[in-house]
Amino acid sequence: VEQLGDGLEVGTVLAPAKGGRLQTTPDDGDTGETGEGEVGGRDGELSQAELLEVLQATFWTLARARLPDAQLKATVALRLVAIQNAEGAHSDAVSSCRMALADIASARSRMIVDLAESTVEGEPSASALTVLQPPGGRPFTSAVDRLQLALSCLQVDLYVWLFRSELALALGKSDIAARRRHERVRAAQLKRRAQQDIYGRQWDRDRRREAAEDAAPADRPAHAAAREAQLLSEFAHNPYAKALLLIEMAAYREDSEEREGILHRASSALEAAGQDEESMISAASPANPERARSATQQPPPPPRPQLVYRTSSEICVRPQPGPVPRRGRPPVYAAIFAKVAAAGTSVSLNNNEFAGSGEMVPLEAEARRMLNGTVTLSALPENTPIILASAAYDEGKTLLGGIGHSSVPVLTAHPLPRALEWSYLARAAAQLDVPAVSRRAAAEVIAQFVEMGAPAERWEQSPMLCWRLASPRVAHSAPVELRAAAQALLLDARQRALAEGSASGGLRKQIEALRRAQLQVMAVQLALAASDPALAATAVQASFNTLAPLLRETQRSPVLVQPIACCLAALSLLPREAFASVDRAAMVAHLGFEGARLAAEWRLPGLVGQLPQVAKSVLAAPDETAAPTGMGASEDGGA
């Protein structure tokens, strides 16, 4: 498996294929999953058939041996299903995806439960980034944060391949059924012609009818409507998976309005996922931390239970102690009741069908350990919203009052990184010519990774300083998310250029070009942080193409020095192979020369000598890239 190399990298690139389908290709500088093209065959590498055999043996060996490494299984499964789809083995690809998804769900659930049992205050189950802990608490980190994030990114790509395989398999079956129906109809037509003497003389209208029958093709469906409805029903309550399914469905639509409507539904699903994460964080906060005395003699209904964690098959909550009545028996025990969420219904004392529901636990005014006084409902159906409520009992285990307030619906599914899904939606919408959804999705990604610069007076503002990367977000993101954010920045810059057009705008147009250059420079930084040289090279080339017209202006701004220096630093870090389609030497020489001229014009003596020196060191490097000189170079080659 180690010899498979970069093919095991995660991150899907969506590109239009024949018939409007979305497929994975290494376009746009991505080094993600291998597409449907050639996989191997060069000297010393495996051919596609050999690689398929090796991956199948590896995947099934890992499954049968029950190796507790879900990340390895999912990584192998991603490469395997790509080749299986290329070979037309869609049924095998569906089985591989579902097995790998089940392994990931089990592994993520196990890590969350282990953290809770280890009395760690907070479990990463509200979202892929946030945790279940009271608002204002200390940021939660653990040793498995990176693994949780890596597994969630793998889960996104596996869902993409699952839906792609399911739809291709169903469409193939529908196509076969349509072809067989056409053959039966055709056989009946030919049989009738052979018996023409029974019907008498053949008229002109009969000849025209037969000519139309001969020319009529098989009525083949454009999409598998029945299977789409089944998948939408299966993932109706999981907004993360539903959004990815809708993205794949949109590629099968030929009508532009229908395609746009489906992509708008995908955008709404991701918005619903964000609202669900906010409600989970709210449900994790204590509803009534103090046991104040009630003004009434009868015990009031207990408050909603506090959410401790959730997995794909379990929900752990803590019953909250309500107000103590002025007279009468105080609550000592509590029990949790739950049911599947439905419109217009609430939890009752009869809803005890789930394992763990209806069992009494002692009420604790202050939970000193993570799982003290908690109730865990297990064996829950996956991708299902569950609502819960608690009931209070006295020391004799007699019910006090009625059942309490119902909680918000808790989805039995692991949250996925929304930034990655928004990036997929942005690129798919751009490829399917739905610019409104593409801009909306790209803006959501940028909002998570980019923040506005420090406020300054208008005469101190620079177009190159209006945005900056959110360092904490970048530091705690997986490489796949950084790659997705870089692609969203490049896409947004390209859409800004298309919206601007070729109309002359003078100073305003130059300012917009500088802002596009800043987006592309940030894309360079994110691509380097993700260790993706091909994407970084694409971002450098895009930034160079944006800066070139500005460098030809008569009056040039000193703010151009920053993107020039960044591009030169990136060029010094990237290998030559990343610039296979462009003249890297000409780009380096042009940037070094124009940067030195610009520094001299604006009397920046430090940069006058440094920029050409960096350019010469890059050009002089024979095979390997040279570290940037005089521009903040570190011992490990970073800049």
N, C-alpha and C positions, 0 to 999 in steps of 0.2 A: 504493500500500500504506500509506503514511503516513496517508492519510485514513480508514483503517479504524478508527483510534482504539483505545479500550480493548478492543475485541473481540479483539485479538491478545494480550491478557494470558493468561498460563498459569495453570493451577490448576483441577482438576476438582472440582465439587461434585456428590455423588451424592445423588439423591433418588428416591423411589419414583414410578413412573409407572403407567400402566394395565397391568394384568396382572402387577404385581409387579416390573416391570423397573426397572433403575437408569438414570437419565438425568441429564444435566447441566442444572442450572437455576441462576439467580442467587440461590437461597435462602440463608438464614443469613448474609447480608451479604457473600457472596463476589462478587468482580468477575472471576471466572474465565471459562472458555469460555462462549460463548453457547449456550443450550440449544435445545430444539426449538421454542421459541415464535417470536415475531416477531423478525426480525433487523433489518429496516429499514422504510422506508415513510414515516417522518416527513419533514417539509419539509427538503429539502437532503440527505437520506440516500438510500442505495440500497435498493431493494426486495430481497427474498430472492432472487428470480430473477436480478436484475441483479448482486447480490453474488456469487452462485454463478458466473456467467459471468466476472466479473472475476477471482475467485480461481482458477478453473480455468485461465484464460489466464496468470495470473501464475505459478502453480505449474508448469505445463508449460514455460513460458519459462525459469524458473529451472533446471529439470531439463535442458532441451536445451542451454542456454548453459553448463551446468556451472559455475555461479557457486560459488566456494569459501566459501559462507556457509551452513553447515548450520543455524545458529540461525534465520535468516530463512526458509529452506525449511520447517523444522519448524513454525515459528510460523504460516506461511501454511497449511500442511497441517492443523494443528489446527482452524483456523477453517473450512477447506474441508470436512473430513470431518464436522464437526458439521452443516453444511447438507446435505451429501450424504445423511447418515443421515436427516435430517428429510424430505428429498424421496424417501426410499426407495431411493436409489441405493447400496445396501450394497456391491455389487461394486466400484464405483468408489472407495468409501471404503476398502475393503481394499487396493486397489492403491496409493492415495495414502499410506496408513499405512506399508505395507511399503517404499515408495520412501523416505519420510522417515526411517524407522528405519535403513535401510541408509546413508543420508547421515550420520546422527548417529554410527553406529558407525564409519564411515570417518573422520570428522572427529576423534572422540575418540582413535581409534587413531593417527592422524597426529600429534596433539599429544603423545601419550605417547612415540612413537618420536623425535620431534624433541627432546624434553627429554632423552631418553637419549643421543642422538647429540651433544647440546650439553654432555655430561658433567655434567648436573645430578644431584646425588646424591639420588635419590628420584623416583619417578613415581607420580602419583595413580591407581593401578590396583588397590589392595587393596580400597578402598571409596570411596564418594563423598566421604569426609572424610579418611580416613587415607592414608598413603603407604607405599611399600615401602622401608623403611630399617631399619637395626638398632635394636633397642629402646634407649631412652635417648638417641637422637640428637636433634639440634636440630630443632624443628618445621619442616616443609618448606612453603615457599610459593613461588609463581611467578606470573608475569604472566597465566597462563591459568587460574588457579584458579576465578575467577568464571565464565569461559566453560565450563569443564568442569562446574561445578555447574549452570549454566543448561541445558546440553545434557542432563545426566542427568535433570533435572526434566521437560524436554520429552519425553524418552524414556519416562518413566513415563506421561504423559498420552497419548502416541501408542500405547503398549501397551493402555491402557484402551480407546481408540477402536478399535484393531485387533480386540480380542477382542469388543467390543460389536458391531462390524460383522460379524465372522465368524459369531457366534452368530445375529444377526438374519438374515443371508443364508441360513445353513443352515436355520434354522427356517422361513423363507419357502419354501424349496425343499421341505422336508418337508411343509409345509402344502399346497403345490400337488400334490405326489404323493399325499397322503392324499385330497384332494378328487377327484383323477382316479380313484383306486381306488374311492371311493364312487360316482362317476358310472358306472363300469363295472358295479359290483354292482347299482346302481339300474336300469341299462338291462337287465340280465339278469332282474331281478325283474319289470319291466314286460313284458318279452317273454314270460315264463312266464304272466303273467296273461292276455295276449292269446291264448294257446293253451290256455285253461282247458277248452275243450270236449274237448280230447284226453284230459285227465285225469279227465273225468267230472264228477260233481256237486260243487259247492263246499260244503263243510261249515263248521260254526261255527269249528272250529279253523283252517281256511284263512283265514276272515275275520279272526280274531284275529291270525294271523301276518302278514297283509297290513297290518293296522292298526299292528302293531309295526314293520314295515318302513318304513311311511310316517313314523312318528314318530322313527325312529332317525337321529341326526345323523351327520355325517362324523367318523370317529375321528381327530381332529387331535392331533398330539403337543404336549406342553407344553414340550419342550426338544429340541434337536438332539443326541441322544446320540452319533451316529456322529461328527459334527464335533467335539464336545467331546473324545471319545477321541483323535481325530487331533491336536488342539491340545495335549492333555495329553502325548501322546507327543513332539510337537515340542519342547516346553519342559519335558520331564520333569526335566532336570538344571539348569535355570535357576530357582532359587528365587524370584528377584525377579519374573520374568514369570509364573511359575506361580501365585504368590499373587494377582496381579491377575486372572489368568484364573479362578481359583476364586471370587473376589469377584463377577465377572460371572456365573458359572454359578449361584451361590447365588440370584440374583434370579429365576431361572426355575423354582425349586422351590416347589411349593405345600405340601408337607409340612414342617412346622416342624422335625421331628427331622432330616430329610435336609438342610434348609437349615443348621441349626446344625452338623451334621457337616462340611459343605463349608467353612463359615467357620472351623471349628477346623483343618481342613487348611490353609487359607490362613495362619492364625496359625503353624502348625508350619513352613510354608515360609519365613516371614519369620525365624523362629528359626534355621532352617537357614542362611539367608543370613548372619545374624550369626556363626554358627560358621564359615562359609566365609571370612568376612573375617578372623577371628582366625587361622585356619590359614594364610591368605596372608601375613599379617604375620609369623607364625612362620617360614614358608618363606623369607622375605626375609632372615632373619638368617643369618650364616655358621655352618655346622655345625661346622667345625673350623678356627678361624683360625690355629692354630699347627701347624707341621709337626713334631710330636714324633716321636721314634724309637720304632718298634715293638719289642716284646720278642721277637717271633718272627722267624724267618728269612724266611718267606714273606710277601709283601705282602698286607696285609689288604684287604678290599673297600673301595673308596672311599666316602666318605660321600655322602649325598644332595646333589644340586646345589642351589645357592643361586638362588632366584628373583629376577630383576632387574626384569622387568615382564611384564605380560600384556595382550593386546588381544583383540578378537573373532576374530582370525585368526592371531595370533602369540604365541609364548611365548619369552622370552629368559631363559636361565639361565646361571650360571657354575659349571663343574665345580670342586669343592672338592679341594684337595690333601690326601690322607690321610696317615697316619703313614708315615714312611720305614722300611723294614725294616732290621734290624741288619746283615744281609749281603745281597748281591744287588744288583739293579739298581733305582735309584730311578725313580719315575714322572716322565715328562717331558711326555707328551701325554695328552690325555683326549678322549673322544667321548661324545656324549649319545644315548641310545636312548629311544624313547617309544612309547606305545600308548594307545588309549582305555581308560579305567579300567573294570574289571569286577570283580565280587566274586570273591575267591579266586584272583586271578591277579596276577602281577608281571611286571616288564619283563625281557626277555631280549635277547641279542645279535642276535636275528633281527628285532627291532622297529625297522626303519630305513625304514619306508615314507613317513614324513613328510619334507618338504624340510628339509635341514639336519641330520637325524639321521644318525649314523654318521660324521660328518666330524670329523677330529682337529684339535684346537686346542692350543697350548702351555699348559701349566699355569703359573700365576703365583702365587707365594706371597703377593703383595700387589698387588691391583689398584689402580694409581695413576690410571687413568681409568675412567670408568663402564663402557664396553663392552670393555675389555681382557680377553681370555681368555674371552669369552662365546660362546654358541652360540644362534642364533635359529632356532626352528622356525617355518616359515611355511606358508601355505595350509592351515591347520588348519580342521576343521569347526566351525562356530559352535555355541554352546550345548552344548559337549561337554566332559566332564571328561577330562583327559589326565594320565597319570602318567609320570614320567621317572626315569631312572637313568643313572649315568655309569660308564664303564670306563676304566681307566688303562693306559697304554702306556709302554714304555721308549724310550730314544733311538733304537733301531732300529725303533720302531713295532710292537713285539711285545707282545701282550696280557699284562698282569701280573695273575695271579689271575683272578677272575671279575667279573661285573657287580656294581655296588654296590647300596646300599640305594635302594629306590624312594621317590620324593617323595610328598607328599600330592597328591590329585587337584587339578589346576589347571583351573578352568572357563574356557573360551574365551568369555567374555561380560563386558561392562562392568558394574561394580557400579552399583546405583541407590540413591538416598537412601531408606533404610529408614524414616526418620521420616515422609516423605511417604506411603509405602505403609501404614504403621501408621495414619496419620490417615485414609486412605481406608477401611481396614478398620473402624476405629472407627465412622465415620459410616454405612457400609453396614450393619454389624451392628445399629446403633441403629435404622435405618430398617426393617430386616427383623425387628425384635423378637427379637434375640439379645443380651440385655444382658450376659451373662457375657463373650462375646468382645469386645463394645464396650468394657467396662471394662478388660479386659486390654490391648487395643490402645491405648486412650487413656493408660493408665499407661506404656506403652512410649514414647510420644511425650513425655509429661511428664518422664520420667526423663532424656531427652536434653537438655531445655531448662530444667529447674527443678532447683535444688539446695537442700538444707536450709540454714537460716540458722545463724549462728554459735551454738555452744552457750552457754547462759547458765543461771543459777540459776533454779529454778522460779518464784520470785517476780518475776524479771525477764523471763520469757517473755511474748510477746504473740502471740495467734493471727494477727495481721497480719504477723508477722516470721518465721513458721516456715518459709516458703519464699521463694526469690528466684530470679530468672532467672540462668542461667549466661551471664555476659557474653561470654566467648570464643566459646561456641557460637553465640550470637545474632549476634555480629559476623561470623562466617564462614559464615553461612547465606544461602541465596538467599531472595528475597521469597516464593517459593512455599512454601518450608519454614516460614518464619515464619507465613504465613497458615495452614498446616496445623496448626502448633503452637497458634496462637490458637484455632482451631476445636476442637482436642482439649481445651484448657483449658475452653472454654465447655461442651463436651459432658460433661466430667467433673463440672463444677459442677452441671449440670442433673441428671445421674444421682445425685449426692449428695443433691440436694433431693428427688428422687423416692424414694430409699431411706429418707430421713428421714421423709417423709410429713407428715401434719398433727398428729401426736401432740405434746402439750405436753411440753417437756423442760427448761424453765427455763434455768438458766445454761448447761448443756451444749448446748442447742439454739442459744443465742446464739453460743457459741464456734464451732459448726459453721457457722453463717451467716457469721461473720467469715472463716472459712477459705474458704468458697465465694466470698465477696467478694474475697478476695485472689487466688484463681484468675482471677476475672473482671477484676480490675485488671491482672494480668499479661497477660491476653489483650488488653486495651486497649493496653498497651505494645507487644506484638508486632505488633498490627494497624497501629499507627502506624509502627513500624519497617519494616513491609512496604508502607507507603504505600497502605493499603486503607481508605479512609474509611468505606465501607459496613459492613465488618466491625467497625471500631473503634466505629461508632455502635451496632451490635448489642451489642457488649461493654459499652459505657457504659450502655445501657438495661438490660441484664441486671444489671450491678452496682447500678444505681439501684433496681431492683426488689428486690434482696437487702438493700440498706441501708435502704429505707423502713420496714420493720417495726422494725428496730433503733432508728431515730430516734424512734419513738413510745414507746419504753420509758421508764419513770419514772427509772431510774438508767442513764444512758448512759455508755459508756466513751470515754475520749479517743482510743483507737486508731481510732475512726471518722473522725478528722480526715484520716488518710492517704488512704483511698479516696475521700473527698469531694474532697480537693484534686486527686487524680489525675483524677477524672471531670470536674471543672471545667476542668482544664488541657486534657484531651482535647476537651471541648466547644468550647474557644476555638480549637482547631486544626482542627476539622472543619467542612466547609461545611454550609450549611443543607439542601442537597439530600439529605444523608445521613440526615436525620431526617424522611423524608416521611411516615411512618406514626405518629409520636409527637409530642406537644406539647413541642417543644424548649424553648420559653420557660418553660413551667411547670417543667420539669426543672431548668433553670439556676437559676431563682428559688428553688426549693425547696432545692437543694443549697447555694446561697450563704447563704440565711437560716439553715438548720439548721447549716451549718458555722460560721457566726459565733456562733450561740447556744452551740454546743458549745465553741468556743474560749473564749467568755466564762465558761462554767461552770467550765472547768478552768484558767482564768487563763493563757491563751496570748495575750498582747497583740499579738504580731506578726501572728497570723492573724486576729484579730478584725476588723481593717480590710482585710486583703488579700483574704480570700475574697469579701466582698461587692463589692469593687472589681473582681475578676476577673469575677464574675457580671454586674455592670453593664456592663463593657466588652464582654462577649459579647452581651448583649441590645441594646446601643446600636449594634453594628456593622450597617450598613444591608444590605450585600450580601456582603461578604467577612468572614471570621473575623478577630478581633483576637488579637494575640499575648498570652499570659498575662502578667499584670502582677504583679511582686513574688514570683513563685514559680519563680525560676531560669530566666526567659526568656532566650534567647540571641538574637543578632542575626539569625539565620536563622529565627527563629520556633519553634525547638525548645524542649522543656521537660524 
